[in-house]
Amino acid sequence: MSSRSPEEAEHALEFRLPAATPVPKRRLLTVAVVALVILAALFAFGYLRRRGEHNALAETASGASRSAPRIEVVSPSRIASDRALALPASVQALQETAVLARASGYVRAWRVDIGDKVKKGQVLAEIETPELDQELAQAQAQLGQTDAQLALTKANRKLAQANYARAQRLAPSGIVSKADLDTTQAQAEVGDANVKVAQANIAAQQANIARLRQLKAFAKVTAPFDGTVTRRTVEVGTLVTAGNNANPLFRIAALDPARVFVQVPQDVAPSVRQGAEAKVTVREYPGRVFQGEVTRAAGDLDPQTRTMNVEIRIPNHDGALLAGMYAEVALTLPSPHQAFEIPATALLSDAHGQRVAVVDGQDKLHLVPVVVERDNGATLDISTGLTGSERIAKLGSAAFVEGMQVDPQTPQQQAQEQQQRPPQKG
């Protein structure tokens, strides 16, 4: 495309363009100065505004860094002094014994079997005692001989006494010498002694016969107390021997009331008292609770398990509880010391042990050692270290140091601030 000259352009437009008016240099300078002033004012306004905001932010941050950190504090909760325990236990008979034979012989008959209810003195078995019968007959015969011997010694004593009396009368006249008098006196004394010996032999024979008759009475084996036969080990014709080393004939147990033994841990063992209520359950009777009470406590701890043996008696009229059953005992015992509950998050565990951060009246932190009695998961039971009036940091932190200044806030104060805070616009 070719370029045109001004004259050609004017000819093409068919009119003449006016001549351009020259701009004075002074005006151009004035416009430039005004524009420069405006730009400087805008820059100064923006810079100063940003600087003020920056300084305010820096002051706010500096003040926040210098202010005490805000922490949420809670008070320990005093927990109930009564402690509920569920402990494993075992059921045992009130009385249980092995019935042994007191007389040797052969079983003639047995009268009861396992599961039978027996009364005290009831015959359980009868034993034939032929050797004992012979001993008794021999002892009775020996007693007869001793009786005859006593009669003979009494007659001899009577004769000796008569001779001595005669000698005493004749001695003054000289018919009986002094020596004969002494002899008759000695014979009279020997006669008295012989009578006493014979009487003693009779008493011994009578005692022997009484012993044999007593053993003969044991030929009938009887129950020592009311109970249930739990074992029978004899048959007709079984040879039994008397003595502790012999095999038992029967085993009898008394199960009403039943005894339940439970091992109570050391921390509540001092609180066990006679008459305390106990509830016993066994899995064989779901939903049934056997009511009982503490009757005895061992009074010392097992050095291996650090537990105390406690006996609970349960009425068992229907025989539902059997000896050897596994049971569970529910006991409510007062704790021997006061305990407090705190959030588990408040505990600090480090090289110095277990501690909690306590805020004093001047809002300063103090790290207090505590002893945890029980870990309940979300909460902890503290046995020592707290009195219940402290303010404790709900959330423990490794940044806590002794004497640190803090801004404590209770959950109620935080809730009030949350309510007073204006809602944020979406």
LUMTIRO-241499 format. One record per residue: x, y, z of N, C-alpha, C in turn. Coordinates in steps of 0.05 Angstrom, whole numbers, padded with zeros to 5 digits, always signed. Each point is the difference from the previous one (the first is absolute). Layout:
N
XYZXYZXYZ ...
! end
This chain:
426
+00017-00024+00000-00017+00024+00000+00018+00025+00000 -00004+00017-00019+00017+00024-00002-00009+00021+00018 +00019+00016+00009-00005+00022+00019-00007+00025-00016 -00018+00017+00013-00008+00025-00014+00012+00024+00015 +00004+00020-00015+00010+00026+00011-00023+00015+00011 +00004+00020+00018-00021+00016+00011-00017+00014-00021 +00013+00009-00020-00015+00014-00021-00019-00020-00014 +00010-00024-00004-00017-00020-00013-00023-00008+00018 +00005-00002+00026-00021-00007+00019-00021+00022+00000 +00008+00025+00001-00019+00022+00000-00016+00000-00026 +00013-00006-00022-00015-00001-00025-00020-00022+00000 +00007-00023+00013-00018-00022+00001-00024+00006+00018 +00004+00015+00022-00022+00007+00018-00015+00024-00010 +00010+00013-00019-00013+00023-00012-00003+00024+00019 +00015+00000+00022+00001+00024+00017+00028+00001+00013 +00007+00023+00012+00027+00004+00011-00002-00003+00030 +00018-00016+00011+00002-00004+00029+00013+00024+00013 -00010+00006+00024+00012+00023+00014+00027-00007+00010 +00016+00019+00002+00028-00004+00009+00000-00007+00030 +00018-00018+00008+00002-00009+00029+00010+00022+00017 -00014+00004+00024+00009+00021+00018+00022-00010+00017 +00022+00012+00001+00022-00009+00017-00006+00003+00030 +00007-00022+00017-00004+00001+00029+00024+00013+00013 -00006+00018+00018+00023+00013+00013+00015-00019+00018 +00025+00003+00002+00017-00018+00016-00006+00005+00030 -00008+00023+00007-00006+00006+00029-00024-00016+00009 -00020-00002-00018-00024-00016+00007+00007-00029+00003 +00016-00010-00018+00008-00028+00002+00014-00005+00027 +00016+00018+00008+00015-00003+00025-00019+00000+00024 -00020+00017-00002-00019+00002+00022-00016-00026+00003 -00009-00010-00023-00015-00026+00001+00017-00023+00011 +00024+00000-00008+00018-00022+00010+00004+00003+00030 +00003+00024+00010+00004+00004+00029-00024-00009+00015 -00024+00008-00010-00025-00007+00014-00003-00031+00001 +00005-00012-00023-00002-00030-00001+00019-00013+00019 +00024+00012+00002+00020-00012+00018-00009+00003+00029 -00011+00023+00006-00010+00005+00028-00022-00019+00007 -00019-00004-00019-00022-00019+00005+00011-00028+00005 +00018-00009-00017+00012-00027+00004+00014-00002+00027 +00014+00021+00008+00014-00001+00026-00019-00001+00023 -00023+00015-00003-00020-00001+00022-00012-00027+00002 -00007-00012-00023-00011-00027+00001+00019-00020+00012 +00025+00001-00008+00020-00018+00011+00004+00003+00030 +00001+00026+00009+00003+00005+00029-00024-00011+00016 -00024+00005-00012-00024-00010+00015+00000-00030+00002 +00006-00014-00021+00000-00030+00001+00023-00010+00018 +00023+00012-00002+00023-00009+00016-00005+00004+00030 -00010+00024+00007-00005+00005+00028-00022-00018+00011 -00020-00005-00016-00022-00018+00010+00011-00028+00005 +00014-00010-00019+00012-00027+00003+00020-00001+00024 +00014+00021+00003+00019+00001+00022-00014+00000+00027 -00022+00015+00001-00016+00000+00025-00011-00027+00007 -00011-00013-00021-00011-00026+00004+00022-00020+00009 +00023+00002-00013+00022-00018+00008+00009+00005+00029 +00002+00026+00007+00008+00006+00027-00021-00010+00021 -00025+00004-00007-00021-00010+00018+00001-00030+00003 +00004-00013-00022+00002-00029+00001+00024-00009+00016 +00022+00014-00004+00024-00007+00015-00004+00005+00030 -00014+00022+00007-00005+00005+00028-00018-00021+00012 -00020-00008-00016-00019-00021+00010+00015-00026+00005 +00017-00007-00020+00016-00025+00003+00019+00002+00024 +00012+00023+00003+00019+00003+00022-00015-00001+00027 -00024+00012+00001-00016-00002+00025-00009-00028+00005 -00007-00014-00021-00009-00028+00004+00023-00017+00010 +00024+00005-00011+00023-00016+00009+00007+00006+00029 -00005+00026+00008+00007+00007+00027-00022-00009+00020 -00025-00005-00009-00022-00007+00018+00002-00030+00008 -00012-00006+00023+00001-00028+00010-00017-00018-00017 +00008-00025-00004-00016-00018-00017-00026-00008+00015 -00021-00002-00015-00026-00007+00011-00003-00031+00001 -00008-00010+00023-00004-00029+00003-00027-00005+00013 -00011-00022-00006-00026-00008+00013+00006-00016+00025 -00012+00007+00022+00004-00013+00025-00026-00013+00010 +00003-00022+00015-00022-00015+00011+00007-00006+00029 -00020-00006+00016+00003-00008+00028-00002-00030+00002 +00016-00013+00018-00003-00029+00004-00027-00006+00011 -00011-00022-00008-00026-00009+00010+00004-00022+00021 -00012+00005+00023+00002-00019+00022-00018-00024-00007 +00012-00024-00002-00016-00023-00007-00010-00014+00025 -00020-00016-00003-00013-00013+00022+00020-00018+00015 -00001+00000+00026+00018-00016+00016-00005-00030-00003 -00025-00007-00007-00006-00028-00004+00010-00010-00027 +00012-00023+00000+00011-00011-00024-00013-00027-00006 -00011-00002-00024-00013-00025-00009+00021-00018-00012 +00000-00025+00009+00019-00020-00010-00015-00024-00011 +00010-00011-00021-00010-00025-00011+00024-00019-00001 +00000-00020+00017+00023-00017+00003-00007-00030-00004 +00018-00015-00012-00005-00029-00003+00001-00014+00027 -00015-00021+00003-00001-00014+00026-00006-00029-00005 +00001-00016+00021-00006-00029-00002-00018-00008+00023 -00019-00018-00006-00019-00010+00019+00011-00025+00014 -00002+00000+00026+00009-00023+00016-00022-00007+00020 +00002-00025+00010-00019-00009+00020+00005+00013+00027 -00021+00002+00015+00003+00011+00027+00016-00019+00017 -00005-00026-00002+00015-00021+00013+00004-00023-00020 +00024-00011+00000+00005-00023-00017+00021-00018+00014 -00006-00026+00000+00019-00018+00014-00001-00027-00013 +00022-00014+00003+00002-00028-00008-00006-00018+00024 -00018-00018-00004-00008-00019+00022+00018-00024-00002 +00015-00005+00022+00019-00022+00001-00011-00021+00019 +00011-00024-00002-00008-00022+00018+00016+00002+00025 -00014-00003+00023+00013-00001+00026+00004-00029+00010 -00012-00019-00014+00003-00028+00007+00008-00016-00025 +00018-00018+00003+00009-00016-00023-00019-00024-00004 -00004-00007-00025-00017-00023-00006-00009+00001-00029 -00022-00014-00005-00011-00002-00027-00027+00015-00001 -00005+00013-00022-00026+00015-00003-00022-00021-00003 -00019+00001+00018-00023-00017-00001-00021+00011-00019 -00004+00027+00002-00020+00013-00017+00005+00030+00000 -00007+00014-00022+00000+00029+00000-00028+00009-00005 -00007+00022+00014-00028+00009+00001-00006+00025-00017 +00020+00015-00008-00004+00024-00016+00019+00001-00024 -00007+00016-00019+00016+00003-00024+00003+00030-00006 +00015+00006-00022+00005+00028-00006-00026+00015-00006 -00002+00024+00009-00023+00017-00004-00021-00003+00021 +00002-00020+00018-00019-00004+00022+00003+00022+00021 -00022+00010+00010+00000+00018+00023+00000-00016+00025 +00018+00006+00018+00003-00015+00025-00002+00019+00024 -00009-00011+00022-00001+00014+00025+00023-00008+00019 +00006+00017+00019+00021-00006+00019-00008-00026+00015 +00019-00019+00002-00005-00025+00014-00012-00022-00017 -00008+00006-00025-00012-00020-00017+00022-00021-00008 -00008-00026+00000+00018-00021-00007+00006+00001-00030 +00026+00000-00006+00008+00000-00028+00008-00027-00009 +00013-00016+00017+00009-00027-00007+00004-00016+00026 +00000-00026-00003+00005-00018+00022+00024-00018-00006 +00017-00004+00021+00024-00015-00004+00000-00024+00018 +00007-00023-00011+00004-00025+00017+00028+00001+00012 +00002-00005+00026+00025+00002+00015+00005-00025+00015 +00007-00023-00013+00004-00025+00015+00023+00001+00019 +00022+00013-00008+00023+00001+00018-00006+00017+00024 -00015+00022-00004-00007+00017+00023-00019-00015+00019 -00018-00016-00011-00018-00016+00016+00016-00019+00018 +00020-00013-00012+00017-00018+00016+00015+00014+00022 +00010+00024-00006+00015+00016+00020-00019+00007+00023 -00025+00006-00007-00019+00008+00021-00007-00024+00017 -00004-00024-00012-00005-00024+00016+00023-00007+00018 +00025+00003-00011+00023-00006+00016+00002+00020+00023 -00005+00025-00004+00001+00020+00021-00020-00006+00022 -00024-00009-00008-00021-00006+00020+00009-00024+00016 +00012-00021-00013+00010-00023+00015+00022+00008+00020 +00018+00017-00009+00021+00010+00018-00011+00016+00023 -00022+00014-00005-00013+00014+00022-00011-00020+00021 -00011-00023-00009-00009-00020+00018+00023-00011+00017 +00023-00005-00013+00023-00009+00015+00009+00020+00020 +00000+00025-00007+00009+00021+00018-00020+00002+00024 -00025-00004-00005-00019+00000+00022+00006-00022+00020 +00005-00024-00011+00007-00023+00018+00026+00005+00015 +00019+00012-00013+00025+00006+00013-00004+00021+00022 -00019+00018-00004-00006+00019+00021-00012-00013+00025 -00018-00019-00005-00012-00015+00022+00021-00016+00016 +00019-00012-00015+00021-00015+00013+00018+00018+00017 +00008+00023-00011+00017+00018+00015-00014+00012+00024 -00026+00004-00002-00015+00010+00023+00000-00021+00023 -00003-00026-00008+00000-00021+00021+00028-00002+00013 +00020+00001-00016+00028-00001+00011+00005+00024+00018 -00011+00023-00008+00004+00023+00017-00015-00003+00027 -00024-00012-00001-00015-00004+00024+00014-00019+00019 +00012-00022-00011+00015-00019+00016+00025+00013+00012 +00013+00016-00015+00024+00014+00010-00007+00020+00022 -00022+00013-00003-00008+00019+00020-00008-00015+00026 -00013-00023-00002-00007-00016+00024+00025-00010+00014 +00020-00010-00015+00025-00010+00013+00014+00023+00014 -00001+00023-00012+00014+00023+00012-00014+00009+00026 -00027-00001-00001-00014+00007+00025+00005-00020+00022 +00001-00026-00006+00006-00021+00020+00028+00004+00011 +00019+00006-00017+00027+00003+00009+00003+00024+00018 -00016+00021-00005+00001+00023+00017-00010-00006+00028 -00020-00018+00002-00011-00007+00027+00020-00018+00015 +00014-00017-00014+00017-00020+00014+00029+00011+00004 +00007+00020-00013+00027+00010+00002+00007+00009+00028 -00018+00014+00015+00007+00009+00027+00006-00023+00020 -00013-00023-00005+00005-00023+00018+00024-00016-00007 +00012+00006-00022+00025-00013-00009-00005-00025-00017 -00025-00007-00004-00006-00023-00017+00010+00005-00029 -00005+00024-00010+00009+00007-00027+00024+00019+00002 +00020-00008-00014+00024+00017+00001-00004+00026-00016 +00019+00018+00005+00000+00025-00015+00003-00004-00030 +00015-00019-00007+00004-00005-00029-00025-00011-00013 -00014-00018+00014-00025-00010-00012-00021+00023-00002 +00001+00017+00019-00019+00023-00002+00005+00017-00024 +00026+00005-00004+00007+00017-00024-00007-00014-00026 +00003-00027+00000-00006-00015-00024-00030+00002-00006 -00016-00005+00020-00029+00001-00005-00010+00028-00008 +00014+00020+00011-00007+00028-00008+00006+00005-00029 +00023-00010-00008+00008+00003-00029-00019-00015-00018 -00008-00024+00007-00018-00015-00016-00027+00014-00003 -00009+00013+00022-00026+00015-00001+00003+00024-00020 +00022+00013+00000+00005+00023-00018+00002-00010-00029 +00013-00023-00004+00002-00011-00027-00028-00007-00010 -00017-00010+00017-00027-00007-00008-00015+00025-00009 +00003+00022+00015-00013+00025-00009+00010+00009-00028 +00026-00002-00004+00011+00008-00026-00010-00018-00023 -00002-00026+00006-00009-00019-00021-00029+00007-00007 -00016+00007+00019-00028+00007-00006-00001+00025-00018 +00016+00020+00006+00001+00024-00016+00009-00006-00029 +00020-00018-00002+00009-00008-00027-00022-00013-00016 -00014-00018+00014-00022-00014-00013-00022+00019-00009 -00006+00019+00018-00021+00020-00008+00009+00017-00024 +00026+00007+00000+00010+00015-00023-00001-00016-00026 +00006-00026+00002-00002-00017-00024-00028-00001-00010 -00019-00001+00019-00028-00001-00009-00008+00026-00014 +00009+00023+00011-00006+00026-00013+00012+00001-00028 +00025-00011-00003+00013+00001-00026-00015-00018-00020 -00009-00024+00010-00015-00017-00018-00027+00012-00007 -00012+00014+00018-00026+00013-00006+00004+00022-00021 +00022+00015+00003+00006+00021-00019+00006-00011-00028 +00014-00023-00001+00006-00013-00025-00026-00009-00013 -00018-00011+00016-00025-00010-00011-00016+00024-00011 +00000+00023+00015-00014+00024-00009+00011+00010-00027 +00027-00001-00003+00012+00008-00025-00008-00018-00023 +00000-00026+00005-00007-00019-00021-00030+00004-00008 -00016+00004+00020-00028+00005-00006-00004+00026-00016 +00016+00020+00007-00001+00025-00016+00008-00005-00029 +00021-00015-00003+00009-00007-00028-00022-00017-00014 -00012-00017+00015-00022-00016-00011-00023+00017-00010 -00005+00022+00015-00021+00019-00008+00007+00013-00026 +00027+00004-00006+00008+00012-00025-00004-00019-00024 -00008-00024+00006-00006-00018-00022-00023+00011-00017 -00016+00017+00012-00021+00014-00015+00011+00028-00006 +00006+00005-00025+00010+00026-00009-00023+00020-00003 +00002+00022+00015-00022+00020+00000+00009+00027-00011 -00019+00016-00008+00006+00027-00011+00007+00019+00022 +00021+00015-00003+00008+00019+00022-00017+00025+00001 -00014+00007-00023-00017+00024+00000-00019-00003-00023 -00020+00018-00001-00019+00000-00022+00014+00008-00025 -00005-00014-00022+00012+00008-00025-00008-00019-00023 +00017+00001-00020-00005-00016-00024+00024-00018-00005 -00005-00025-00007+00021-00019-00006+00010+00007-00028 +00025+00008-00002+00012+00007-00026+00018-00021-00011 +00007-00021+00016+00017-00021-00010-00004-00025+00017 +00001-00023-00013-00001-00026+00014+00021-00018-00013 +00017-00012+00016+00023-00015-00011+00000-00029+00010 -00022-00009+00013+00000-00027+00011-00022-00017-00013 +00005-00026+00001-00020-00020-00009-00003-00021+00022 -00020-00016-00002-00003-00022+00019+00023-00019-00002 +00012-00006+00023+00023-00018+00001+00026+00014-00001 +00001+00026-00004+00025+00015+00000+00013-00001+00027 +00026-00006+00000+00015+00000+00025+00008+00029+00006 -00007+00009+00024+00007+00027+00009+00017-00002+00025 +00018+00019+00003+00017+00001+00024-00003+00027+00013 +00002+00000+00026-00002+00025+00015+00026+00016-00002 -00003+00027+00000+00024+00017+00000-00002+00022-00020 +00016+00021+00003-00001+00023-00017+00011-00006-00028 +00017-00020-00003+00012-00006-00025-00018-00018-00017 -00023-00009+00010-00017-00017-00015-00016+00016-00020 -00011-00014-00020-00017+00013-00020-00027+00007+00012 -00010+00024-00006-00026+00008+00011-00023-00017-00012 -00020-00005+00017-00023-00015-00010-00020+00018-00015 -00004+00024+00011-00019+00019-00012+00013+00028+00003 -00012+00018-00016+00006+00029+00003-00027+00014+00002 -00003+00016+00020-00025+00014+00005+00006+00031+00000 -00019+00015-00012+00003+00029-00001-00027+00012+00008 +00002+00022+00015-00023+00016+00008+00000+00026-00017 -00021+00004-00016+00000+00022-00019-00021+00021+00006 -00011+00000+00023-00020+00020+00007+00006+00011+00028 +00011+00024+00002+00006+00018-00022+00026-00007-00014 +00003+00011-00024+00025-00005-00015+00020+00022+00006 +00025-00007-00001+00021+00020+00004+00012+00008-00026 +00004+00026-00004+00012+00010-00025+00025+00015+00009 +00023-00008-00011+00025+00013+00006+00009+00017-00023 +00008+00025+00007+00009+00020-00020+00025+00013+00010 +00018+00007-00019+00025+00013+00007-00003+00030-00005 +00000+00016+00021-00004+00028-00001+00027+00014-00003 +00003+00019-00019+00026+00013-00004+00008+00017+00023 +00026+00007+00001+00012+00014+00022-00013+00027+00005 -00006+00015-00022-00009+00028+00004-00026+00003+00014 -00017-00021+00001-00025+00001+00014-00002-00020+00022 +00021-00016+00004-00001-00021+00021-00005+00012+00028 +00011+00023+00007-00006+00011+00027-00029+00008+00004 -00016+00002-00022-00028+00009+00002-00019-00024+00003 +00010-00024-00001-00018-00023+00003-00010-00002+00029 -00026-00001+00003-00012-00002+00026-00020-00023+00001 -00001-00013+00023-00019-00022+00003-00029+00011-00002 -00016-00015-00015-00028+00008-00005-00004+00016-00025 +00021+00007-00014-00003+00015-00025-00015-00016-00021 -00018+00013-00015-00017-00014-00019+00017-00008-00024 -00007-00023-00011+00014-00011-00023-00021-00013-00018 +00004+00003-00026-00017-00012-00020+00016-00019-00017 -00010-00025-00002+00015-00021-00013-00016-00009-00024 +00013-00003-00023-00012-00011-00024+00017-00022-00011 -00013-00019-00013+00013-00022-00013-00012-00002-00028 +00017-00008-00019-00009+00000-00028-00021-00021-00005 -00002-00020+00017-00020-00021-00004-00029+00009+00006 -00002+00023+00014-00026+00011+00007+00000+00030-00010 -00003+00004-00026+00000+00028-00010-00023+00016+00011 +00005+00024+00009-00021+00017+00011-00006-00004+00029 +00011-00021+00012-00006-00005+00028+00023+00011+00017 -00007+00014+00021+00020+00011+00019-00004-00013+00027 +00021-00011+00011+00000-00012+00026+00010+00021+00020 -00017+00007+00019+00006+00020+00020+00015-00013+00023 +00022+00012+00009+00015-00010+00022+00013+00023+00015 +00017-00007+00019+00015+00020+00016+00027-00011+00008 +00018+00019+00005+00027-00007+00008-00001-00010+00029 +00011-00024+00004+00000-00011+00027+00028-00001+00012 +00020-00003-00016+00028-00002+00010+00019+00012-00020 +00022+00010+00011+00023+00010-00017+00026-00010+00012 +00018-00007-00017+00025-00012+00010+00016+00018+00018 -00001+00026-00005+00015+00019+00017+00029+00004-00009 +00009-00014-00021+00027+00005-00011-00001-00005-00030 +00021+00009-00013+00002-00001-00029+00018-00023-00009 -00008-00012-00022+00017-00021-00012+00024+00014-00011 +00024-00007+00008+00024+00014-00010+00005-00003-00030 -00012-00020-00012+00003-00005-00029-00019+00018-00016 -00025+00002+00008-00020+00014-00016-00008+00027+00012 +00008+00005+00025-00007+00025+00014-00031+00002+00002 -00013-00022+00006-00029+00000+00004-00006-00013+00026 -00025+00006+00010-00009-00011+00025-00023-00019-00005 +00001-00023+00013-00021-00020-00003-00024+00008+00017 -00024+00002-00013-00024+00008+00013-00022-00021-00004 -00014-00007+00021-00021-00020-00001-00028+00013+00000 -00017-00008-00019-00027+00009-00002-00019-00024+00002 -00021+00002+00016-00018-00022+00003-00026+00007-00014 -00010-00021-00015-00024+00004-00017-00020-00022+00009 -00025+00008+00006-00021-00021+00005-00003-00017-00025 -00001-00026+00004-00001-00019-00022-00021-00022+00006 -00024+00009+00006-00020-00020+00008-00007-00019-00022 +00000+00010-00025-00008-00017-00022+00024-00015-00012 +00023+00004+00011+00024-00015-00010+00009+00009-00028 -00007+00025-00008+00008+00009-00027+00030+00003-00002 +00013+00009+00021+00029+00004+00000+00013-00026+00007 +00019-00008-00017+00015-00025+00005+00029+00007+00007 +00011-00017+00016+00028+00004+00008+00018-00002-00025 +00019+00019-00002+00018+00001-00023-00009+00018-00023 -00024+00012+00002-00010+00017-00021+00017+00025-00002 +00003+00011-00024+00013+00026-00004-00022+00021+00001 +00004+00021+00015-00020+00021+00004+00013+00027-00003 -00017+00021+00000+00009+00027-00001-00013+00015+00023 +00015+00015+00016-00010+00014+00023+00001+00030-00005 -00022+00013+00005-00002+00029-00002+00000+00011+00029 +00020+00016+00006+00003+00012+00026+00002+00031-00003 -00013+00014+00019+00003+00029+00001+00013+00006+00027 +00025+00009-00002+00016+00005+00024+00009+00029+00000 +00000+00013+00024+00010+00027+00002+00030+00001-00004 +00009+00020-00015+00029+00003-00005+00013+00010+00025 +00023-00010+00007+00014+00009+00024+00011+00028-00002 -00001+00013-00024+00011+00027-00004-00018+00014-00020 +00002+00027-00001-00015+00016-00018+00014+00001-00027 -00016-00002-00021+00011+00002-00027-00014+00021-00016 +00014+00011-00021-00011+00021-00016+00003-00008-00029 -00020+00009-00016+00000-00006-00029+00007+00024-00016 +00019-00003-00019+00009+00021-00018+00000-00011-00028 -00001+00018-00020+00002-00009-00028+00027-00014-00005 +00000-00020-00017+00025-00014-00006+00019+00018-00014 -00010+00021-00015+00018+00018-00014+00016+00018+00018 -00007+00002+00025+00014+00018+00019+00026-00012+00010 +00004-00026-00004+00023-00013+00012+00025+00005-00017 +00022+00007+00013+00026+00003-00013+00018-00022+00010 +00010-00016-00019+00018-00022+00006+00027+00005-00014 +00020+00003+00016+00027+00005-00011+00021-00012+00019 +00024+00009-00003+00022-00012+00017-00004+00007+00029 -00016+00020+00007-00005+00007+00028-00024-00015+00012 -00012-00018-00016-00023-00015+00011-00026+00010-00011 -00021-00006+00014-00027+00008-00007-00007+00025+00015 -00008+00021-00015-00006+00026+00013-00024+00013-00014 -00012+00019+00013-00021+00017-00011+00008+00029+00004 -00010+00017-00018+00006+00029+00002-00023+00013+00016 +00007+00012+00023-00019+00013+00018+00005+00030-00001 -00022+00015-00003+00002+00029-00002-00007+00011+00028 +00018+00017+00011-00004+00011+00027-00016+00026-00002 -00002+00014+00023-00016+00024+00001+00012+00023-00016 +00026+00000-00006+00013+00020-00017+00001-00008-00029 -00015-00020-00008-00001-00010-00027+00028-00010-00010 +00014-00013+00018+00025-00012-00007-00002-00030+00002 +00015-00013-00018-00001-00029-00002+00019-00013+00020 -00009-00022+00012+00016-00017+00017-00004-00029-00008 +00021-00014-00005-00001-00028-00008+00000-00018+00025 -00022-00012+00005-00004-00015+00025+00000-00030-00006 +00017-00016+00014+00001-00029-00004-00026-00012+00011 -00010-00020-00014-00025-00014+00008+00004-00030-00003 -00018-00015+00012+00000-00029-00002-00026-00008-00012 +00001-00014-00023-00024-00009-00014-00009-00027+00012 -00024+00000+00011-00011-00025+00012-00013-00018-00022 -00014+00013-00019-00014-00016-00020-00002+00017-00025 +00004-00013-00023-00003+00012-00026-00026-00008-00012 -00019+00019-00002-00026-00006-00011-00003+00006-00030 +00022+00006-00013-00001+00007-00028+00000+00030-00003 -00024+00012-00001-00003+00029-00003+00007+00015+00025 -00002-00013+00023+00006+00012+00026+00020-00016+00016 +00011+00012+00020+00019-00013+00018-00009+00004+00029 +00003-00020+00016-00005+00002+00029+00027+00005+00014 +00002+00022+00014+00025+00008+00013-00003-00005+00030 +00018-00016+00011-00002-00007+00029+00015+00020+00018 +00023+00010-00009+00016+00018+00016+00010+00022-00018 +00004+00024+00013+00011+00023-00014-00019+00023-00003 -00026-00005+00003-00021+00021-00004-00017+00001+00025 -00012+00024+00004-00019+00004+00022-00028+00005-00009 -00004+00006-00026-00026+00004-00011-00006+00030-00005 +00016+00018+00011-00005+00029-00003+00017+00013-00022 +00016-00016-00014+00019+00011-00019-00014+00007-00027 +00014+00017-00015-00007+00004-00028+00021-00014-00017 -00008-00018-00017+00019-00017-00014-00003+00006-00030 +00023+00002-00013-00001+00003-00030-00012-00025-00012 -00021+00004-00015-00014-00022-00012+00017-00015-00021 +00016+00015-00014+00017-00012-00020+00030+00005+00007 +00013-00021+00009+00028+00002+00007+00018+00005-00024 +00021+00014+00004+00018+00006-00022+00029-00002+00009 +00017-00009-00018+00029-00001+00007+00012+00027+00002 -00014+00021-00009+00010+00027+00002-00004+00012+00027 -00015-00013+00018-00004+00010+00027+00025-00001+00016 +00006+00022+00014+00023+00001+00018-00009+00010+00027 +00015-00006+00020-00007+00009+00027+00000+00030+00002 -00021+00012+00011-00002+00029+00004-00009+00015-00024 -00009-00014-00022-00008+00013-00024-00026+00016+00004 -00001+00025-00010-00024+00017+00002-00019-00008-00022 -00025-00005+00007-00020-00009-00019-00026+00017+00003 -00018-00002-00019-00026+00012+00001-00021-00022+00002 -00007-00008+00024-00019-00023+00003-00028+00007-00007 -00013-00018-00014-00028+00004-00008-00015-00026+00007 -00023+00004+00013-00017-00023+00007-00018-00006-00024 -00011-00024-00002-00018-00006-00022-00024+00019-00001 -00010+00010+00023-00022+00019+00000+00008+00027-00012 +00024+00009+00007+00009+00025-00012+00003-00002-00030 +00011-00022-00009+00003-00003-00029-00027-00001-00014 -00020-00013+00013-00027-00001-00012-00012+00028-00001 +00004+00017+00021-00011+00027-00001+00013+00016-00022 +00027-00002-00003+00013+00015-00022-00010-00009-00027 -00005-00026-00003-00010-00010-00025-00027+00012-00006 -00017+00003+00020-00027+00011-00004+00002+00030-00006 +00018+00015+00013+00002+00029-00004+00014+00007-00027 +00014-00019-00011+00014+00005-00025-00019+00004-00023 +00002+00022-00016-00019+00004-00022+00003-00021-00021 -00022-00008-00012+00001-00021-00021+00015+00009-00024 +00015-00016-00012+00016+00006-00024-00018-00001-00025 +00004+00021-00017-00015+00000-00025+00011-00019-00020 -00018-00014-00013+00009-00019-00020+00010+00014-00025 
! end
